[in-house]
Amino acid sequence: MTRPAFNPNRRRFLATGAAALAASPLLSAFGSSPFLNAAVAAEEIAKKPADARIWGILLHLGHNMWGDTERAYTPPTDKFDCDVALWEELSAKSAESGLNMLVIDIGEAIQYKSHPELAIDGAWSVDRLRADLKRLREMGIEPIPKLNFSTCHDFWLGKYERMVSTPEYYKVCADLIAEVAEIFDQPRFFHLGYDEENYPVQRTYDYVVIRQGELWKRDFLFFVEQVEKAGSRPWIWADYYWDHPEFLDWAPKSILMSNWYYGKDFNPETNKVAKAYIDFDKAGFDQIPTGSNWSNDENFGLTVDFCRKNLSEERLKGFLTAPWKFTFAADRQHHLNAIAQVKAAMY
């Protein structure tokens, strides 16, 4: 399969100037923070090298990514229910704290022009999303899209999540990737998710779909190709490797890997998940290790410490925190804690 070279587009998000920054309605509300003061923000962002270390957070604009019948996730919804005030507060707090990237789990949260049938009640228009991307860039935050195409997390695809690996499915997915890449102005990364496509994770689902072997590989490479065709670099959750070590033999080096581990045991001799960070590094993959305050408040700092000591500097592109709580007011403090943990771990 021939894949065109991706366009890293490293500094597109810096294109807006101080005048645009000053127009942001959020600036006056957050005082003179160096990331929210227009002139200072523009100057500080411009000083950052193209390969500045990434300090990112994953936030949910949509949340129809799980189909559990028993576990404690909010079930799929037919109405947009992201708390927009909290969304804006968290992104502003991220900028104020020195974070420079926001991975946006989009899902069902926008009205796709290519496939309006996926829209739910209240979903943002494309113009509304573009306006928010502008707001993020004005604060020094690089927005990165995430559409999860794992069969474990694709309830946002509506009827198409039951058409996996069919011609219609491929067309719809290609359309959505192309459209989202265009909305985000060909972002340097495009997160495909692609995690937890296995039975143990889906055992509480009423409808289970699992691709395996050559079909999993073929579909995965299809998505990689679509992202690169759209001018971005594919980014994935890398847990497929945990049970399929041969993945390192054929996975394209263009893929940005996010191994993830949320516990406290980082002994690579006894923990294959922690060891995976080292394996990816030795195999020559760029990484953004991912921690979380999902299960404890020490994991993110431990992740940064372990990866600093064990991974090569040139392939360690940064770090991501994934709070794994939806953007609801009830979870505000959990998100603020995650941001604080990233700030505390920065170097």
N, C-alpha and C positions, 0 to 999 in steps of 0.2 A: 504494500500500500504506500503510495507516494504522498507525503505530507508537505505542503508548502511551509517555508520557514515562518515562525511566528514573529510578529512585530512587538518587541518588548514595550515600546511606547512609554518609556520610563518616566517622562516628566510632563505628560499631557495635563496631569491634574494641577500643574503649577501655572497654567496659562492665564488664569484670572489674576488681575492686578489689584493694587491697593484700593482703587476707586470702587471696584466691585465688592471688595471686602467691606468697605465702609458702608455699603448699602444693605448689608445683612441685618435683618431685624433683631437677630439674637445678640449682636455685639454689645449694644447698650445695656442689655439686661445682665451681662456677666462681668461688667467692670473692666479693669485694665489688665486682665490676664495677658501674658505675652503671646498666647496663641489666639486670643480673641481681639486684641488691639490690631486694627487693620494694617497700619503701616509697618508695625513691628512684625506681625505675622507674615506679611509678604516678604519682608527682608529675611527673616529667619528661614522660611521655607526655601527661598532662592539660594541660601547658603548650603543647603543640604546636598551632598554629592548624589549622583545618579544611583549609586548603590548603597544609600543610607540604610541602616538597619531598620527593619520593619518591626513595629510594635503595634499589633492589631487586635481587634475585638470582633467577634461574630455576634450580630444582632438579627433578630427575626422581624422582618416586615410582614411576612406571611407565616402561617404555621401548620398548613395542611401537609405535613410530611410524615406523619405517623398514623398507623391504622390499628392501634392497640384496642383490645376489648377489656383488658385487665390492668395493664400497667398505668402508672399515674401520669399520663400525658393528657393534655386537653384534646378531645376528639376533633376530627375535621369539622370545620365550620363553613356555612354558606354566606357568612357576613364578615366583612373586613373588621377586625377587632384589635388591631395594633393600637396601643395608646400613643397617639401622635405627640402629645405633650411630653411624655416620657421619652419617646424616641428622640426628640429634639434635645431634651435635657441630657440624655446619656451621650449623645454624639458630641454635644458641646463640652461636657465634662471630660470626655476622652481627649478632645483637643487641648483643653486646659491642662490635662495631666501629662501631656507629651506623647500620647498615642498618635500615630500617623496613618493608620489604615482602618477602614471599616468594611468587613465582609458582610454583605447584605443578603440574607436568606430570603429570596423574593417569593418563590412559590406562586400562590394564587393571588398575591396582593396587588397586582397591576392588571390593567386592561390591555392585554396584548393585541396589537393591531392585526398581527398575522393570524391570531386565533382568538377572536372575541368570545367564542363559546366557553373559554376557560374562566371568564370573569365571574367574580362573585359580587354580591351586593356591597357597594361602597368601595370597591377596589380602586386604587389610585389610577388616574389617567396617565398616559405616557408623559404628558406635559407636567403633571404634578410631580412625577418621579424626577424628571429632568431638573425641575426647580430645586428639589431637595439635594440632588447631586451637586448642583451649583453651590448650595449653602454649605455642604460638606467641604468642597474644595476650597471655598473661601476661608474656612477655618484651618486649612492645612491638613485635612483628612482626605486620603485617597480612597474613593469608593470602589469596591470590587464586587461584581455580581456573583451570586451563587444560585445555581439551579441544580438540585440534587436529582440525578437520574438513576440512583440505586432503586431497585424494585422494592426496597425496604422503606423508602422515603419519598415516593413519587405520587402520593395521593393528590397533590396539587395538579397533576396532569388530568384529573377528571376521568372521562371515559377512556382516555388513551392509556391510562395505567393498566388497563386490561387488554391492551393490544401490543404488549411488549414484543419487540423483534419482528414486527410485521412491516410491510412497505409503508403503510399509513403512519405507523409509529415513527419510523425513521424520518419521514417527511416533516411531521409535526415537530419533532425534536430539533431537526436541522433549522427549521423556520424560527423556532424560539431562540436558539443560540445566536443566530444571525441578527435577529431583532434586538435582543438584549445587548449584544456587543455594540450595536449601532447606538442604542440609547445611552450607553456608558462611554461613547466616543472611543471605541476600541481600547478597552482597558488593558493594562499590561498583563493582568492575570484574569482568568475566568475559572471559578471554582465549580467543579462538576459533582462534588460529593462523592458518590460511588462507594459508600461504606455499608457494612453490615448486611450484605446480600447473602444471607445464610438462614438456615432453619432455626437455630437456637434463638436468634433475635426476633424472628417473625412468628415464633410459636404461639403468641397470643393474638395473632391476626386472624380474622375470619377468612381472608383471601390471601394466599401465600404464593409468591412467584419468585423463583430462584433460577438464575442463569448459571451454567457451569461450563467448565472445559472450554472448548473452542468457541462456543456461542458467547460466553462471557468475554473472552478475549476479542472476538470479532466486534461485538457491540462496543466494548470499551475503546478500541482503536477507532471506531466510527466517531465516537464523541470527541476523542482527541483530535481527529482530523477536522471536525466541524469547528472546534474552537480555534485551531491554528488557521483555518481558512478565513475565519472572521477577524484575524489579526491579533489574537491574544495568546497567552501561554496557558496551557491547561494545568489546573491545580486540583489535587484530589486528597481525600482521606486515604491513607495508605494501609489500612488494616487488612486488605486482601492478602498482602504479603505474609501475614502472621501464619496462615495455614497453607500458603502456596509459595514456597521459597523460589520456585522457578520463575516467578514474576520478574525478578531482577534480571533474568537472562534475556527477556524480550521487551520489557517496558522501555519506551523511548526516553532518552535522557532529557528531552525537552520538558518532561512533566515535572512540575513542582510538587514535592511530596510533603504531606503533613501526616507524619505518624502522630498518634495521640495516645496519651496515657494519663489517667486522672488519680492514680494512687500515690503511695509514698515509697514504695520499694523500687529503687532504681539500680538494683544489683543485676548487671547484665548476665551474670553467670547463672542466675536462677529465674530471671524474668525475661521471657522472650520478647515481650512488648517493648520494654526499655532497651533491650539489645538491638531491636530493629532500627533505632536511631543510628547506631554505630554501623549496622549492616548497610543502610542506605548511603551513608557517608563513604564507606569503603567502596561501594559500587559506583560512586561518582554522581549521585543525584543531589541536586539542590534541595534544601529542606526549609520549611517553616514549622518547627516543632510546636505542638499544640497542647496546652495545659488547660485546666479548668478548676473552678471552685464548686463544681457540681457535687463532689463528695467530701471535700475538705478544703481548708483555706491555706494549706501549705504547698499544694501540688505545683502551682505555677512557679513559685520561687525555686522549688526543687528541680523542675524541668529546665529552667534557665541555667541553674548551676551545673547540672549534669551535662547538658549539651555544650556549654562553654568549655568544659574540661575534656570532652570526648569527641567533639566534631571539629572538622577543619573549618577555619575561619572563612575561607572563600566560598564554601558551599552552605554555610549557615546564614541564610538570608534574613532571619528575624524570628519573631515568635508571635503566636496567636493565642488569645484566650477565648474559650467557648463556654460561656456561662450555662448554656442549655436551659435557660428559662425564657419564656416568651416575654414580649414587651408589654407586660401588664403591670399596673400600678402596684399590685400585691407583691411583685418581685423586684421592686425598685432597689431596695437595699442590697439584694443579692448582686445585681448588676453593678452598683456602685462599689461594692467590695471587690468585684473582679477587676474593675478599672484601677482601684487603689493597689491591688496586688501587682498589676503590670507596672505601674509607676514605681513601686518599691523595688522591682527586679531590674529596672533599666540600667544599662551600662554603656 
